[in-house]
Amino acid sequence: MLLSSDPVQKKRTECVQALHQSAAQIVAALSGGGTFFLSDILATPGGSRTLIEASIPYSHESISNYIGRVPEHFCGQRTARMLAMTAFYNARKVLRSERLRQQGYIDIKRASPKKVDISHEVDDISESAIIRSFDFIEPADLGEFDAYKHVIGIACTATLATDRPKAGDHRVHIAIQTLQQTSQFSLKLQKNARSRSEEERLVADMILNAVETTRQDARQCEMMIEESESEGLGRSTLISGLSENYPLRETIPLKLKPEEQVLGRRVVASPLLVDLFFGKISAVLWMNEGVQHLVSIEEEFPSDYPFNTNAEFTQAIFPGAFNPMHQGHLEMLNIAEQYLQEKIVLEISVQNVDKPPFDYIELEQRLSQIDKMKPGQAVWLTQTPLFLDKAALFQGTTFVVGADTLRRLADLRFYQENVHKLHELLRSIAYYNCRFLVFARQSKTGIESMDTLDMPDMLRSLCDDVPASVFTMDISSSDLRRKEI
């Protein structure tokens, strides 16, 4: 193939050729810009070896359906990272299907995308307890982990020049998700300095540079992991490396304006965190910026086991996403400890019922923020997105929840309108000797509490309440996130 006489185009072609010749396999989700990247990949022979699939979720509803939730900002760092993790998970589904077919299974079907109801939003205080139909990917085996090392989930969210006046900035956020790391790169473009086509070209080159940066730094990631393990930190830490100012290598010159700067960030996961995210262990107890205990996929905490060394961390669990943790959470913690006379441990499920896990940057940010709000606070990180899973893992516990969580738990829509399925769930929770401590919640329609909720007597019998006169949660994590720039 003849290379272009244009030196920049020559660089692009060489970059893509090197990508095609590598073991990298890409899934891309591009929203708002960056589609020239796909042209670059496919115009150079060998694209079928590299590209697994590409999606362009452009409308707000399409983006929401792709990631399984309504983001607070459709062009933002967090949204780009959610798209990248979804892309990475889609690659896992494809590779698993191919692997099973090669083993002789011929009736393997990929799950069709789920329709997300974006007419309402769920606050993160109860997000990990939603009941919905879902398909989990089974825990990966060692052979699959080797294959996933070469998968790169790529995402872009951008708002660029258009055919109508635009009040906001022109900006782009790119995220890269691999088995071992999450990285992001953001750039605010000088307004009215380029045409739409020129901005698209810049974004595509930025994506190519991000992919090349990830590939070049893959060995560096492995060295970070090897170093943490040699220092005895392999099973006691979640993060092998954190780069607050992660540089983007300009393999392809971007020709930025003087006031334009690419800002990058990267988190390299430890082997323990990878195992947690992808189902090889079921829970990790995090406290004082380190891992205190981990639970294998078969292990549980039976309530009648007399030598449970983690008993003080399993008697009262406060599940949620804590995105972000706020003063309302702290007040609930303090009041719950007074009511129960037990240590309250937060619980965050890295696996969700209707979307892929959140990324490594997201986890690092949430844990750092929790530790800043309440130094030394213990947090269980689990693979238990549903209350039945939580009850089986933390037998004999009391779950600290908001009244809105109980309302959703009793909502028959999540049980195909079958009350017997709801009762079966409640009997299982009772069998595991679990209860709920319920806090009143201020909603758009008024105060929700045990007095106002319509719920089965079986569920009510498993609940104790903190009266609204003592405390009512009136802070929304979703509202706080919407205020972020």
N, C-alpha and C positions, 0 to 999 in steps of 0.2 A: 504493500500500500504506500503511495506517495504521500509524504507529509507536506503540509501547506508551507508556502514561503513566508507567511505571517509568523513571526517568532512566538507570539502569544498563542496562536492557534496550534503551532507545533508543540508547545508545552502542554496544551490541553490533550492533544492526541497522544503524546507520550505518556501522560499521566493515566489516561484511560487504558491504554495498551498495557501498562504495568499492572493496572487493576485487574484487567481480564486475565493476565498471566498468573496472577496470585490465586490463593485459595479462597479469597473473599467472596461471600454471597450476600447480596444486598436486597433489602426490602425498603422501599421509599414511600413516604407519605408527604406530599407537598401541597401546601395551602397558601394561596396568595402570591406565589412566585416560585421561581427556581426550576420551571419546567424545561429550560434549556439543558439542564443537567441530564434529563432523560434522553434528549437528543444526542448529547455528547456520548452517553453510554451506548446507545443503540446504533449510532452512525459509525462507530468503530467496530470492526468485526470482532466477534467473541462475546457479544453481550449476553447471549443465552447461557454462558457459563457463569456470569456474574450476577445478573438481575433475576431474582426470584419473582418479584411482582412489584408493581408501582400503583399507587392510588393518588388521586387528586381530590380530596374532600374539600370542596371549595365553599359551599354554602354553610351557614351556621348549623343548620340541621344535619348536614352531611358530616361535619366535623364532630358534632355531638354523638352521632350514631357510630362514628369510627372509634372514638375513644370511650364510649359508653357513659358519658356524662356531659352536662352543659358546663363548659368552662366559664370562669368569671371574665376572662379576656380571650378573645378568639385569636389575637395576635400577641403572644407572650411567651416567655421562657418556659413556664410550667406547661402550657398547652403544647409547645414544641416537644417537650420531653415526654408528655403523655402519648403524643403521636408516634414518637420514636420507639417507645416501649411497646406500643401496640403493634407497630411494624415488626419489631423483633419477635414478638409472640406469634404473629402471623407466620413468620418464617419457621418457627418451631412447629407449628401445625403442619405446614407443607412438608418439612423434612421428616416429621414423624409419619405422615401418611405415606410418603415415598418409601420410607424404611419398612413399614408394615407391608406394603405391596411387594417389595422385594422379598419379603419373608413368606409370601404366598397368600396374604390376606387381600382379597379382591373386593370386599364390600366396605371399604373405608371411604367415608364421605366427610368432606370438610363442613364444619358447621357454618350455616349461612349467617351473615351479619345480623345482629339483634336490633330490633327497632327500639330506640330509646324514647321514652315519653318525656319530651322536653317542656310539657305544659306545667310541670312543677319541679321544684328542686328539693333535694334532701340535704339538710344541714349535716356537717361532718361529725357532729357529736354522736350521731347514730348511724352513720354511713356504713360502718362495718357490720351492722346487724340487720340490714335489709334482707328480706326473703324474696328471692326471684329465681326463676329457672336459669340454670347456667350449666356450662360444660367446662370442667377443669381438665387441664392437661395433666396426665399422670406424672409422678416424679420421674425426672430424667435419669437414665442409667449412665454408666461411665462412657459407653460408646457414643451416646448422644451428646454428652458434654464435650467430647472431643470435636464432634461436628459443629456444635454451637459456637465454639471458639472462633470460627471464621465468619459467623453471621454478623452483619452490620445493619442495625435499624437506623434509618436516616429520616429526619423530619425537618420541615421548614414551615414557619408561619411568617408571613410578610404582608406589609401594607405598602404598596408602591404607587407610582404615578398612575393616574386614571384619566378618564375623559370628562371629569367633573371636578369642581374645586374641592380640595381636601383640607380640612381644618387641622388635623393632627400631623404628627411627624411621619416621614417615610422611614420605616425600620424593618429589620429582618432578624429573626431568631432561628438558629439552626441547632438541632440536637442530634447527638450520635449515641446510640445504645449498643453495647456489646455485652458479652457474657461477663466481662471483667470490669467494665467501666461505663459511666455516664459522663458525657461532656456536652457543653453548650457554648455557643458563640453568638454574640449579639452585636448589631451595628445599627446606629442611627445615621441615615443618609442625609446629606445636604439637600434641602428641598429645592426643586426646580433647577438642579444642576445637571440632570441627565434626562433623557427621554425614557419612556417606559421600557423600550427594548434594551436600552443601555443598562437600566437598573436590573432587568431580568438577567442580562448577561453577567453582571457583577454578582448577583445572588447565586447563579449557577456555578461561577468560578469559586465563590466562597464555599459552596457545598463540596466541590471537588477538593478544595484545600482542606476542608474539615475531615473528609474521608482519608486523604493522604496523611494528614497529621495523626489520625487514629491508627492507621496502619504502621506508620513509622515509630509510633510510641508504644506499639504492642509489646515489644521486648522490654521497654522500660516498665510497663505495668507488671510483667512477669517478675522483673527484678525487685520491684517494690514488694510483691507478694512473697518472694523467696526471702527477702531481707526480714520481713515481719515474722516469718516462720522460723528463721534462724535465730531470732531474738526471743523465741518462745511465745510470740504474740498470735500465732496462727489461729488458735481456738479461743482467744480471749479478747479479740478486737473485731470490729465490724468493718473498719475502714483501713485499707492498706496504704492509701495515698490520697491527699487532698491538695488541689492546686487552686488557690483563690484567683490567681491571675494566669490562667492557662493560655499560652501563646498559640495563635494560629499560624502555622507555617505557610508562607505564600509560595507554594510551588508554582502557582500561576499568579503573576503580579495582579493585584487588585486595583492599583492606581487610585488610591483613596485621596480625597481632598484633605487639606491640612487639619481641619477640625474633625475629621472622621477617624474613629478608632474602633477596632474589633475588641470586644471584651469577652474573655473566655473563662470557663470554670470547669473543673473536672474532679470527680470522685472515683477512686479505684477501690473496688470491693475486695474484702478478704475472702479466702475460700469458704469461711464460715457463712458469710453473708450470701455468697452465691448459692451455697447449699440451702440456706433458709428461703431465698427467693424462689428457687426452682424445685422445692419440695423434697429435698433429701433429709431435712430435719423439720420438726413441726413447731418448735418454739425455742426462743432464746430470751434469757432474763438479762436485761441491760440496766446497769446502775453505776454511778460514779464514772461515767465515760468508758466503761468496760463491760465485758460479758461475764456474768457471775455463774450462769448455769445454762446448759442447753438440753433440750429434750429430743430424743430420737423419734422417728416417725411412728414407732410402735408404742412409745412410752406414754404413761398418763399418771395423774396424781390421785390414786384412790383415796376416798375420804377416810377409810378405816385403816390406812397403812400407818403403823405407829412410828415409823422411823423416817418420815418424809422430811428431809433436811431443808426443804423449801416451803414448809407449811406456812410460815409467816408471810410468804409472798403469794399464797394461793387462796387465802380465806376471803378476800374482798377484791374484786376486779372491776375496774372502771374502763369499759371498752369505748373506743372512739378513734377518730382519725387525728384529732388535735391539730387541725390545719387552719389557723394556728391555735396553740394553747392560749387561753386568755384568763382574765380575772374570774370569770364565772366558773371555769373549771377548777380554779384554786379554791374558791368558796365551797363548791360541791365536795372537793376532796376533804377539806377541813371539817365540814359538817358531817360527812359520811363517817369519818374516823371517830367523831364524838358519838354518833349513833351506834356504830357497830363495835367500837372499841377494838378495832383491828387496823393493821397497816393497809392502806389502800394502794394498790398497784395498778398503774395504767396498762392498757392492752391495745396494741395496734396490730391489725391483721395486714400483712404485706400482700396477701392474696385477697382479691375482691370477688364478689359473686357475679358481677356483670362487666368486668373489665380486667385488663392485665394488672400486675402489681405496679405500684409506683416505683420510680427509679431511684438510683443510689444517691443522687444529689438531693432528691426530695426527702429521703430518709435521714440523711445527715443533717439537713436543715431542721427537720421536725425534732430530732433528738437534741440538737444543740439548743433549740428554742425552749424545749421542755426543761433542759438542765439550767438554762438561764432563768426561767420563770421560777423553778423550784429545784435548786441544787440538790443532787443526791436522790431525786425521785426515781423509784424503780419502775421499769417499763418491760412488760412482756411483749416481744415481737413474735407473732404466731402465723401459722398457716390455717387459722380457724376463722373464716369470714362469717359463719352462721352461729347463732346461739346454741344450736344443738352440738356443733363441733366444740364450742367453748365449754359447754357443760360437760362433755365427755372428757375434755382435757383437764379442766379445773373442777373436779368433782367436789361437792360440798361447799362451793363458793357462793358468795352473795354478789350479784352484779349491780353496780351502781349505774343507773340509767336515767334519762329524761323521760317525761310522760309521753313525748312524741315517739320515742322508741317503742314503748308498750303499745301505743296505738297502731303502729305499723306491724308489730309482731302479731297483733290480733286481726289484722286486715285480711279478709278472706280472698282478696284479689291475688295475694301471693300464694294461695293454696288452691288455685283453680276453682274458687268458690266452694271448696269442699271442707265443711266444718270438721269432718272426721280426721282429715290430715292435720288440721290445727290441733285438735285434741291429742292426736298421736305425738306431735311435737311436745306439747305441754306435759304429757305423761312421761316422755323421755327425760325432760328437764327435771321433773319431780323425782324420777328414778335416780338421777345423778345427785339428788339432794341439793339442788341449787335454788336460790331465791333471787328476788329483785328488790333493791331499795330504790324507790321511785321519787324523783324530784319534779316539782311542778315546772311548766315551761310556758313562757309567754309566746303566743303565736299571733298570726295576723287576725285570727278570729276571737282572740281572748286567751285566758289562762287555761291551759290543759293540766289536769291533775287527776289523781285517782278518783276524785269526786265527780269529775266531768266525763271520764272515759267510759265508753260502752265496750265492755270486754267480757269474755266468758268467766263464769264463777271459778272455773279451774285455774285460770290465769290469776284472777284476783286473790285466790288463796295462796299463791306463791309470792305475793307482793307485800311489802311494807312501804309506807310512804312518809316522806318528809313534807309536812303541811306547807301550803303556799305561803302561810303567814310567817314561816321560818325562812324560806328562801324560794325564789322563783327565778329560773334562768331566763334572762332577757337579752343575752348577747348572742349574736349569730356569727359563727366562723365564716360562713359564706359572705355575710355583709362586710366583715373585716377584709376578706380577700378582694372584694370588689373595689375597695378603697385603695388597694395597692396600685402603684403606678406601673 
